[in-house]
């Protein structure tokens, strides 16, 4: 009898503490993984860090050369107050900025629009015009800091404001580094903050590709976002597969628009969630790098190494945070950050303990940042590259993730691609089904969430929360109305007329958007012009 058989016989005589062992996504976990489970070809499936297929990391020396960027997502109330928060974070050791916009800005409405009522500055910063963007980055040297902006449908407008703000600081666009999220496909799939129909939305994105190639070469033009897909209730596999499918759709759109793949692919970046199942998350990131590199090389014919590199930002899982016992969220966030780092992220945001209740206080966001710093400087996890490589369990999970993603790609292809699959509600239904299964597990106590369905405390919530004063909205409305009275409105109208004409053609829209922004046209005015030409999107909802 072999040792393996002896172990199996002995194991089967033991009692287990629960009936089923599964990942957060519901994937069954074997009791033991052996060389048979985790068998991989080192050269073709792993390779060395910084070498094809980049499973072990996109940089040769990874964190031994440079730590990940610590980029806390922040923005609230007015541009002035958010500017003060950014300076606080930079003084605390943050190494990159990440802008959270309020819902009116995300949806393309100025702060004085009736649909903005009650939402101005609530979940992010209100940005109505170049004037606000200038205030947001006042006394912050844009040639010294990398900035990420989480905005999608109006991404071209916010990016134009940033470019003009930098120019007014004396920083040429060629020196700017950062990321604009600009991922409209995941909006149709998960987050739902769209404005225009898919085709003109994709045209805006490919116009950004072309403009960045010529004028802002260091900028990441899309952050292809699995984060929001996961927050909507998907499994880790669905997050992986749907995010990469969106990425392939952007590549194909760029090629169709007449760009060479190597002209824009090096500036595509990704944005993933880090949930509570450490090993599942690590496997997801490793599989993502391998799939992307192979597909870019073998299907799209990319020649530049930079086109093959899946570089990604990670945010810890907001959907894993709990309102009861919010201090527990510090622990959850630390474990999720650990998974992101062990998975090789290039950039990281750690959630604050109170984000399930409100925008974070200064104290809680400092704790979240300190979580990253302790991880980086005290734990030793950054001292070696891909330390879990060769683990039978990790390699088996990584392969399983890749195979599952390929199966999803096939299903999307059979539906005619990403846009037809969105129209058929394929992604939306898959996510809804996964979210339902997860919720049922919690309700049936098949999955324990501390403080929610077990280990419940009765004490009253006793932490300070950040509150946005209603005066913020009134002052922001006055600000945008005063701008319209003092700017050169003839110039504004001329730039908007030029934008309308260009939107009706096939010319690149970015120069016209930059001209309108420079004249202090508001976001809402620019969006209104584009709506006249492009129309608005209405989802074919399925219940």
Secondary structure, 3 states (H helix, E strand, C coil): CCHHHHHHHHHCCCCCCCCCCECCCCCECCCCCCCCCCCCCHHHHHCCCCCCCCCCCCCCCHHHHCCCEEEEEECCECHHHHHHHHHHHHHCCCCEEEEEECHHHHHCCCCCCHHHCCCCCCCCECCCCHHHHHHHCCCCCCCCCCEEEECCCCHHHHHHHHHHHHHHHCCCHHHCCEEECCCHHHHHHHHCCCCCCHHHHHHHHHHHHHHHHHHCCCEECEEEECHHHHHCCCCHHHHHHHHHHHHHHHHHHHHHCCCCHHHHHHHEEEEEEECCCHHHHHHHHHHHHHHHHHHHHHCCCCCCHHHHCCCEEEEECHHHCCCCCCCHHHHHHHHHHHHHHHCCCCEEECCCCCCCCCCCCHHHHHHHHHHHHHHHHHCCCCCCCCCCCCCHHHHHHHHHHHHHHHHHHHHHHHCCCHHHHHHCCHHHHHHHHHHHHHHHHHHCCCCCCECCCECCCCCCCCCCCCCCCCHHHHHHHHHHHHHHHHCCHHHHHHHHHHHHHHHCCCCCCHHHHHHHHHCCCCHHHHHHHHHHHHCCCCCCCCC
